[in-house]
Amino acid sequence: MAKFEEEKNRFDVVIQGYNESLAESGEEKNNYNQKKKDKEREEAESKELAAKAEHSNPMVILKRRLNRIIETNKEKRKLMDQYLKNVKVIEDSFD
C-alpha cells in the first residue's frame, strides 16, 4: 500500500510538471499570436478606413472582409490544433 501511495504521488508530481510546462508554452504562444492578431487587425482597419475614404468599389471592401474572415478562421484552426495536441499529450501521460 505504501509503495502504491509513493508511486501515485510521484506520478502526480510528474503530471503537474507537464501541465505547468504546457501552460507556459501555451501562454507564450498565445501572447505572440495575440500581438500578431492585433497588428493584423490594425492594418486591416486602416486599409478599410482608407477604402471608405476613397469611396472605393463595394466589391473591394467585401473581398477584404472575406480575407479577414479567412485569416481569423486560420488562426482558430491553429488554436484548435494546439489544444488537441495538448489533450493528446495529457491523455498519453495518463495512459
C-alpha positions in Angstrom: 0.0 0.0 0.0 2.8 2.4 0.9 4.5 1.6 -2.5 1.3 2.4 -4.3 0.9 5.7 -2.5 4.5 6.7 -3.2 4.2 5.8 -6.9 0.9 7.7 -7.1 2.5 10.8 -5.5 5.4 10.7 -7.9 3.1 10.3 -10.8 1.1 13.3 -9.7 4.2 15.4 -9.4 5.3 14.4 -13.0 1.9 15.2 -14.4 1.8 18.6 -12.7 5.2 19.4 -14.1 3.9 18.5 -17.6 0.8 20.6 -17.2 2.9 23.6 -16.0 5.2 23.4 -18.9 2.3 23.1 -21.3 0.6 26.1 -19.8 3.8 28.2 -20.0 4.4 27.3 -23.7 0.7 28.0 -24.4 0.9 31.4 -22.8 4.0 32.4 -24.7 2.3 31.3 -28.0 -0.9 33.0 -27.1 0.9 36.3 -26.3 2.7 36.1 -29.7 -0.5 35.2 -31.5 -2.4 38.0 -29.8 0.2 40.6 -30.7 0.2 39.3 -34.3 -3.6 39.3 -34.4 -3.8 42.9 -33.1 -1.3 44.1 -35.6 -3.2 42.4 -38.5 -6.4 44.0 -37.2 -4.9 47.4 -37.1 -3.6 47.0 -40.6 -7.0 45.8 -41.8 -8.8 48.6 -40.1 -6.5 51.2 -41.6 -6.9 49.7 -45.0 -10.7 49.6 -44.6 -10.8 53.3 -43.5 -8.7 54.2 -46.5 -11.0 52.4 -48.7 -14.1 54.1 -47.3 -12.4 57.5 -47.6 -11.6 56.9 -51.2 -15.3 55.8 -51.9 -14.0 52.5 -53.4 -15.9 49.8 -55.0 -18.1 47.7 -52.6 -16.6 44.5 -54.1 -13.2 45.5 -52.8 -14.5 46.0 -49.3 -16.3 42.7 -49.4 -13.1 40.9 -50.6 -11.1 42.5 -47.8 -13.7 41.3 -45.3 -13.6 37.9 -46.7 -9.8 37.8 -46.5 -10.0 38.9 -42.8 -12.6 36.2 -42.1 -10.4 33.6 -43.8 -7.4 34.7 -41.7 -9.4 34.5 -38.5 -10.5 31.0 -39.4 -6.9 30.0 -40.0 -6.0 31.3 -36.5 -8.8 29.5 -34.9 -7.8 26.3 -36.7 -4.3 26.7 -35.4 -5.6 27.1 -31.8 -7.8 24.1 -32.1 -4.8 22.0 -33.3 -2.8 23.2 -30.4 -5.5 22.4 -27.9 -6.0 18.9 -29.4 -2.2 18.3 -29.2 -2.2 19.3 -25.6 -5.1 17.0 -24.8 -3.4 14.1 -26.6 -0.2 14.7 -24.5 -2.2 14.7 -21.3 -4.1 11.5 -22.4 -0.8 9.8 -23.3 0.6 10.7 -20.0 -2.3 9.1 -18.2 -2.0 6.0 -20.3 
